């Protein structure tokens, strides 16, 4: 079987199922595991590589308003790869290629490949999609083993979490200019880790809020997790921002509980590594729990000096 993956999470799933040799093409964002970057790239983003977060938000709005796609499919490369299966998604047309992006390219194929379109809304859907990809790629037993391992890790974590302790009130920002809160599976991740999301709701898309909303919500923990960013870049984006004086009275900010997440690896992408993200959150919320070393390094504190800088005017 010859497989093309047009989204990073699907590429991770395929590799986890032992399909390295069968993967013949990927998207420009497929970077894990590292061997994914050796595969031919069949789709590219139309967004400028060096665009700022605010510029990205503006450009996305313009593309959507014009009814244009953010992605360009290299139809010649895709056709030359002769795929039997193409895995794409229909969850977020900003984050990865959709079936619409494929339509023109596939119209020139003499033999149409099968297109598997993923659309996970919560954690259960993510684990289901692993099984679905396994079934379509003839790796059913391997997919069942991956999901079983995820379940074992979640079970072991749940046994460690204190049941009688109050859950910390958490806000997670998946974009900073402007503010968006995490949605879909992210609020469920916070809940499974022993926290309470003050904004997001499971199976609900992320949505825009303003700075006053965060101030009024008064979260005890503030998580900075721009979609597609690593922790270092997320931390730098936060450090570059200016905030009004009331921001520094938010309990999370006042008590030094603002953190940058490795969103690109463990939170944004609906794949097997979400379980590591849940473990990372649990360790942050309840330090006594034992988690993997990978989970322990998935979150970076934002130094207090960056939060106590002179506040900007509203």
C-alpha positions in Angstrom: 0.0 0.0 0.0 1.2 3.5 -0.9 0.0 6.1 1.6 0.1 9.9 1.5 -0.6 11.8 4.7 -1.7 15.4 4.5 -1.7 16.2 8.3 1.0 15.8 11.0 -1.2 13.8 13.4 -2.0 11.2 10.7 1.7 10.9 9.9 2.4 10.2 13.6 -0.3 7.6 13.7 1.0 5.9 10.6 4.5 5.7 11.9 3.2 4.4 15.3 1.6 1.6 13.3 4.9 0.6 11.6 4.0 2.0 8.2 7.2 4.0 7.6 7.9 2.2 4.2 4.3 2.6 3.0 4.3 6.4 3.5 5.3 7.9 0.2 4.2 11.6 0.7 3.5 14.0 3.5 2.6 17.7 4.1 5.1 20.4 4.8 4.2 20.3 8.5 4.9 16.6 9.0 8.0 16.7 11.2 7.5 13.8 13.7 9.0 11.4 13.9 12.1 12.9 12.3 12.1 10.4 9.5 8.8 12.0 8.3 10.9 14.9 7.1 12.6 12.6 4.6 9.4 11.9 2.7 8.3 13.9 -0.4 6.2 16.9 0.3 3.0 17.1 -1.6 1.3 20.1 0.0 2.5 23.6 1.0 1.0 26.5 3.0 0.3 29.8 1.2 1.0 31.7 4.5 4.3 33.6 4.6 6.9 31.7 6.6 7.9 34.6 8.8 4.5 36.1 9.4 3.7 37.3 12.9 0.8 35.9 14.9 -1.3 39.0 14.3 -0.5 38.9 10.6 -1.3 35.2 10.4 -4.7 35.9 12.0 -5.4 38.7 9.5 -4.3 36.6 6.5 -6.4 33.7 7.5 -9.5 35.9 7.8 -8.8 37.3 4.3 -8.4 33.8 2.8 -11.6 32.6 4.4 -13.5 35.7 3.4 -12.4 35.2 -0.3 -13.2 31.5 -0.1 -9.6 30.5 -0.8 -7.7 27.7 0.6 -4.6 28.2 2.8 -2.9 25.3 1.1 -1.5 24.4 -2.3 -1.4 20.8 -3.5 1.4 19.8 -5.8 -0.8 17.8 -8.2 2.1 16.6 -10.3 4.0 15.2 -7.4 0.9 13.7 -5.8 0.0 12.0 -9.1 3.5 10.6 -9.6 3.4 9.0 -6.1 0.4 6.9 -7.2 -1.1 6.7 -3.7 -3.6 4.0 -2.8 -4.7 5.9 0.3 -4.7 9.6 1.2 -5.3 10.7 4.8 -6.6 14.2 5.3 -9.0 16.0 7.7 -12.1 18.1 7.8 -11.8 19.5 11.3 -9.9 22.8 10.8 -9.2 24.3 7.4 -6.6 26.5 9.0 -4.5 23.8 10.5 -4.2 21.3 7.7 -5.3 20.3 4.2 -9.0 19.4 3.7 -10.8 17.3 1.1 -11.6 20.5 -0.8 -7.8 21.1 -1.2 -7.6 17.7 -2.9 -10.5 18.0 -5.3 -8.8 19.6 -8.3 -5.6 17.4 -7.9 -7.6 14.2 -7.8 -9.7 15.1 -10.8 -6.7 14.3 -13.0 -6.1 10.8 -11.6 -7.0 7.9 -13.8 -7.4 5.7 -10.8 -8.8 7.6 -7.8 -7.1 6.7 -4.5 -9.2 6.1 -1.3 -9.4 9.3 0.8 -9.7 8.9 4.5 -11.0 12.1 6.2 -10.5 12.4 9.9 -12.6 14.8 12.1 -11.9 14.2 15.8 -13.9 16.2 18.3 -12.7 14.8 21.6 -10.2 12.2 23.0 -12.5 9.3 22.2 -12.6 10.3 18.6 -8.8 10.6 18.5 -8.4 7.0 19.8 -11.1 5.9 17.4 -9.2 7.5 14.5 -6.1 5.5 15.4 -8.2 2.3 15.0 -9.8 3.6 11.8 -6.4 4.4 10.2 -5.2 1.0 11.3 -8.1 -0.7 9.7 -7.8 1.2 6.4 -4.0 0.6 6.3 -4.3 -3.1 7.2 -2.7 -2.6 10.6 -5.6 -3.4 12.8 -3.8 -5.3 15.5 -1.0 -2.7 15.7 -3.6 0.1 16.1 -5.4 -1.9 18.9 -2.0 -2.2 20.7 -1.4 1.5 20.5 -4.8 2.4 21.9 -4.4 -0.3 24.6 -1.1 1.3 25.6 -2.7 4.8 25.7 -5.5 3.4 27.9 -3.0 1.8 30.3 -1.1 5.1 30.7 -4.3 7.0 31.4 -5.5 4.4 33.9 -2.2 4.5 35.7 -2.4 8.3 35.8 -6.0 8.3 37.1 -5.0 6.1 40.0 -2.4 8.6 41.1 -4.6 11.7 40.9 -6.0 12.9 44.3 -9.7 12.6 44.3 -10.5 14.9 47.2 -8.4 17.9 46.2 -10.0 20.9 44.6 -9.2 21.2 40.9 -7.1 24.2 39.9 -8.9 26.7 37.6 -7.0 26.7 34.3 -7.1 28.9 31.2 -5.3 27.7 28.0 -4.7 30.1 25.2 -4.1 28.5 21.8 -3.4 31.9 20.1 -2.2 35.2 21.5 -2.8 37.9 18.9 -5.8 37.8 19.3 -6.6 35.5 22.2 -8.2 32.1 21.4 -8.9 29.5 23.9 -8.3 25.8 23.3 -11.2 23.6 22.2 -12.2 20.1 21.1 -10.1 17.6 23.0 -8.0 20.2 25.0 -10.6 20.9 27.7 -11.0 17.2 28.2 -7.2 16.8 28.5 -7.3 19.4 31.3 -10.1 17.6 33.1 -8.4 14.2 32.7 -5.3 15.7 34.3 -7.1 17.0 37.3 -7.8 20.6 36.4 -10.9 22.7 35.5 -10.9 24.6 32.2 -12.5 28.0 32.9 -13.3 28.7 29.2 -13.2 25.7 26.8 -15.7 22.9 26.5 -15.1 19.5 25.1 -16.2 18.9 21.5 -16.5 22.7 21.0 -14.1 24.5 18.6 -11.7 27.1 20.0 -13.1 30.6 20.1 -11.9 34.1 20.4 -11.9 36.1 23.7 -10.6 39.4 24.8 -8.1 40.3 27.5 -10.8 41.4 29.9 -12.3 37.9 29.7 -9.1 36.4 31.0 -8.7 39.0 33.7 -12.3 38.5 34.9 -12.0 34.7 34.9 -9.0 34.9 37.3 -7.5 31.5 36.4 -5.1 30.0 38.9 -3.0 28.5 36.1 -2.4 30.1 32.7 -1.2 28.0 29.9 0.3 29.5 26.7 0.0 27.0 23.8 -0.3 28.7 20.4 -1.4 26.1 17.9 1.6 24.6 16.0 4.2 26.2 18.3 6.8 24.6 20.5 7.3 25.6 24.1 10.3 27.9 23.5 8.5 29.8 20.7 5.3 30.1 22.8 7.3 31.5 25.7 9.0 34.0 23.4 5.7 35.1 22.0 4.3 35.7 25.4 7.4 37.6 26.5 7.0 40.0 23.6 3.5 41.1 24.6 2.5 44.0 26.8 -0.4 43.8 29.3 -2.5 46.3 31.2 -2.0 46.6 35.0 -5.0 44.4 35.9 -3.4 41.5 34.1 -0.7 41.3 36.8 -3.5 40.8 39.4 -4.6 37.5 37.8 -3.9 34.8 40.4 -1.9 32.8 37.9 0.3 35.8 36.9 0.6 37.1 40.5 1.7 33.7 41.8 4.1 32.8 39.0 1.9 30.1 37.5 2.1 31.0 33.8 3.6 28.2 31.6 4.4 27.6 27.9 3.4 24.3 26.5 5.0 22.1 23.8 1.7 22.5 21.9 3.0 21.3 18.5 3.9 17.9 20.0 1.4 17.1 22.8 -1.7 19.3 22.5 -2.5 20.7 19.0 -2.2 17.4 17.1 -4.9 14.7 17.6 -2.6 11.8 17.8 -1.0 9.2 20.2 1.2 11.8 21.9 -1.9 13.6 23.5 -1.5 11.1 26.3 1.9 12.6 27.1 0.3 16.0 27.1 -2.3 14.8 29.7 0.6 13.4 31.8 2.4 16.8 31.5 -0.6 18.7 32.7 -1.2 16.3 35.6 2.4 16.8 36.8 1.9 20.5 36.6 -1.4 20.5 38.5 -0.4 17.8 41.0 3.4 17.6 41.3 3.4 14.4 43.4 2.2 12.3 40.4 4.9 10.2 38.6 5.0 10.6 34.8 7.4 9.9 32.0 10.5 12.1 31.5 9.1 13.2 28.1 6.0 14.6 29.9 8.1 16.4 32.5 9.8 18.4 29.8 6.7 19.3 27.8 6.0 22.5 29.9 8.2 25.5 30.5 7.7 28.1 33.2 7.7 31.7 32.0 10.2 33.6 34.2 8.6 35.9 36.6 10.6 38.9 35.4 8.9 38.8 32.1 5.5 39.1 33.9 6.5 41.9 36.2 7.7 44.3 33.5 6.0 47.6 33.3 2.4 47.2 32.3 1.3 48.9 29.1 -1.8 51.1 28.9 -5.0 49.4 27.9 
